[in-house]
Amino acid sequence: MHGAVPPGPPPRLCHDRQPGVRPAVKNVELKVEGNILTIRVDLSKEFGPSASGKTTIVASTEGNVAIPGHEAKVGLNVYRPRARGGE
């Protein structure tokens, strides 16, 4: 058909990731031993305020990430309340 738009891939949702592209994670280490997933976070680190400004980001997977060798995924956010002025 003249002027018809060829079909393309379906639109991706904001939590979808491109195959083979690992999202950037902040201060999160995922380790799989057999069927046990261990998550390691350094609670002394900070990555600035959250989008709302109400909390300080300590660690994040920045969305859902695949666990290598498994169908499961993990999404993690670690945060603390932001200090108020004078505290």
PAFISE-644222 format. One record per residue: x negated, y negated, z of N, C-alpha, C in turn; residue in one letter. Coordinates in steps of 0.2 Angstrom, whole numbers. Example, Ala and Ser with C-alpha at 12.3 -4.5 7.8 and 13.67 -1.06 7.14 Angstrom:
BEGIN
((-66 28 39) (-62 22 39) (-66 16 39) 'A')
((-64 11 35) (-68 5 36) (-64 0 39) 'S')
***
This chain:
BEGIN
((-4 6 0) (0 0 0) (-4 -6 0) 'M')
((-3 -11 -4) (-6 -17 -4) (-5 -21 2) 'H')
((-10 -24 5) (-9 -28 11) (-8 -24 18) 'G')
((-8 -18 17) (-7 -14 23) (-13 -13 27) 'A')
((-12 -14 34) (-18 -13 38) (-20 -6 40) 'V')
((-26 -4 38) (-27 3 39) (-27 5 47) 'P')
((-25 11 48) (-25 13 56) (-32 13 59) 'P')
((-32 10 65) (-39 10 68) (-38 14 74) 'G')
((-43 14 78) (-43 17 85) (-38 14 89) 'P')
((-35 18 94) (-30 15 98) (-33 9 103) 'P')
((-30 4 105) (-33 -1 109) (-35 2 116) 'P')
((-41 0 118) (-44 3 124) (-41 -1 130) 'R')
((-39 2 136) (-37 -1 142) (-43 -4 145) 'L')
((-42 -9 150) (-48 -12 153) (-52 -7 157) 'C')
((-49 -1 159) (-53 4 163) (-56 9 159) 'H')
((-55 9 152) (-58 14 148) (-65 12 147) 'D')
((-69 17 146) (-76 15 144) (-78 19 137) 'R')
((-83 16 134) (-85 19 128) (-89 25 129) 'Q')
((-87 31 125) (-91 37 126) (-99 36 126) 'P')
((-102 38 131) (-110 38 130) (-112 31 133) 'G')
((-108 27 135) (-110 20 138) (-109 20 145) 'V')
((-114 20 149) (-113 20 157) (-112 13 159) 'R')
((-106 12 163) (-105 5 166) (-111 3 171) 'P')
((-112 -3 172) (-117 -5 177) (-114 -4 183) 'A')
((-118 -1 188) (-115 0 195) (-120 -5 199) 'V')
((-117 -7 205) (-121 -11 209) (-121 -7 216) 'K')
((-128 -5 217) (-129 -3 224) (-125 4 225) 'N')
((-124 8 220) (-121 14 221) (-125 20 218) 'V')
((-126 25 222) (-130 31 220) (-125 37 220) 'E')
((-124 40 215) (-120 46 215) (-124 52 214) 'L')
((-124 57 218) (-128 63 218) (-123 69 218) 'K')
((-124 74 213) (-120 80 213) (-124 86 214) 'V')
((-123 90 219) (-126 96 221) (-121 102 221) 'E')
((-121 106 216) (-115 111 216) (-109 107 215) 'G')
((-104 108 219) (-98 105 219) (-97 99 224) 'N')
((-102 97 227) (-102 92 232) (-105 85 229) 'I')
((-101 80 229) (-103 73 227) (-105 69 233) 'L')
((-111 67 233) (-113 62 239) (-114 55 236) 'T')
((-111 50 239) (-111 43 237) (-115 40 242) 'I')
((-120 36 240) (-125 32 244) (-125 25 243) 'R')
((-124 21 248) (-123 14 247) (-128 10 253) 'V')
((-132 5 251) (-136 2 256) (-131 -4 258) 'D')
((-129 -3 264) (-124 -8 267) (-128 -15 269) 'L')
((-134 -16 268) (-137 -22 270) (-137 -27 264) 'S')
((-136 -24 258) (-136 -28 252) (-129 -32 251) 'K')
((-130 -37 247) (-124 -41 245) (-125 -44 238) 'E')
((-119 -44 234) (-119 -46 227) (-114 -52 226) 'F')
((-113 -56 231) (-110 -62 230) (-102 -61 232) 'G')
((-98 -67 231) (-91 -66 233) (-87 -62 227) 'P')
((-82 -60 230) (-77 -56 225) (-74 -62 221) 'S')
((-70 -59 216) (-66 -64 211) (-62 -69 215) 'A')
((-58 -66 221) (-54 -70 224) (-58 -75 229) 'S')
((-64 -73 231) (-68 -77 236) (-66 -75 243) 'G')
((-62 -70 244) (-60 -68 251) (-65 -64 254) 'K')
((-69 -60 250) (-74 -55 252) (-80 -56 249) 'T')
((-86 -52 252) (-92 -52 249) (-93 -45 246) 'T')
((-95 -44 240) (-96 -38 237) (-103 -35 240) 'I')
((-102 -28 242) (-108 -25 245) (-110 -20 240) 'V')
((-106 -16 236) (-107 -11 231) (-101 -10 227) 'A')
((-102 -8 221) (-96 -7 216) (-98 -3 210) 'S')
((-94 2 208) (-95 5 202) (-92 1 196) 'T')
((-89 -4 198) (-86 -9 192) (-82 -5 188) 'E')
((-77 -1 191) (-72 3 187) (-74 10 188) 'G')
((-70 14 185) (-71 21 186) (-76 24 181) 'N')
((-80 28 184) (-86 31 181) (-86 39 181) 'V')
((-88 42 176) (-87 49 176) (-93 52 180) 'A')
((-91 58 183) (-96 62 187) (-99 67 182) 'I')
((-106 66 181) (-109 71 176) (-108 78 178) 'P')
((-106 82 172) (-104 89 173) (-97 91 176) 'G')
((-93 86 177) (-87 87 180) (-81 82 176) 'H')
((-75 85 177) (-70 81 174) (-68 75 178) 'E')
((-70 75 184) (-68 70 189) (-71 63 188) 'A')
((-68 58 190) (-71 51 190) (-71 48 197) 'K')
((-75 43 198) (-74 39 204) (-74 32 203) 'V')
((-71 28 207) (-71 21 207) (-72 19 214) 'G')
((-77 15 215) (-78 13 222) (-80 5 223) 'L')
((-77 2 228) (-78 -5 230) (-80 -5 237) 'N')
((-86 -8 239) (-87 -9 246) (-88 -16 247) 'V')
((-84 -19 252) (-85 -26 253) (-84 -28 260) 'Y')
((-85 -34 262) (-84 -36 269) (-81 -43 269) 'R')
((-77 -45 274) (-75 -52 274) (-80 -57 274) 'P')
((-79 -62 270) (-84 -68 269) (-84 -72 276) 'R')
((-90 -74 278) (-91 -78 284) (-87 -85 283) 'A')
((-84 -87 287) (-81 -94 287) (-86 -99 290) 'R')
((-85 -105 287) (-90 -110 289) (-91 -111 297) 'G')
((-97 -111 299) (-98 -112 306) (-99 -106 310) 'G')
((-98 -100 307) (-98 -93 310) (-105 -90 309) 'E')
***
